[in-house]
């Protein structure tokens, strides 16, 4: 009996969909060799609410990339952008979380576009204390 509330998906489907663009085209976008892996569910349901995030946002370079895409550097999986030293898991946040604090950002982010994270405005009461 399956009691999980997480929707079952083919974990390779997202990675396969990315391959449709072609490795050469993807490497042009990201500036170098990239690798693909199945999208992952976070260990903590508080981060991803028990579902796959389609896109991740790198806290170092402020750009997005499809979940499961990374650049292998030694033992580490880095942000897929060649000019970024961020880690593909440690520095990444689900796009939905960034979008929630920046409602003017698109539902589906554009690869290579910088999306600075705007901090939510402090409540008026907090300014007085």
Secondary structure as UniProt FT lines:
FT   HELIX           11..19
FT   TURN            20..21
FT   HELIX           23..30
FT   STRAND          35..36
FT   HELIX           45..48
FT   TURN            49..50
FT   STRAND          55..58
FT   TURN            59..61
FT   STRAND          64..66
FT   TURN            67..68
FT   STRAND          69..73
FT   TURN            74..75
FT   STRAND          76..78
FT   TURN            82..83
FT   TURN            88..90
FT   STRAND          92..94
FT   HELIX           95..101
FT   TURN            103..104
FT   TURN            111..112
FT   HELIX           124..128
//
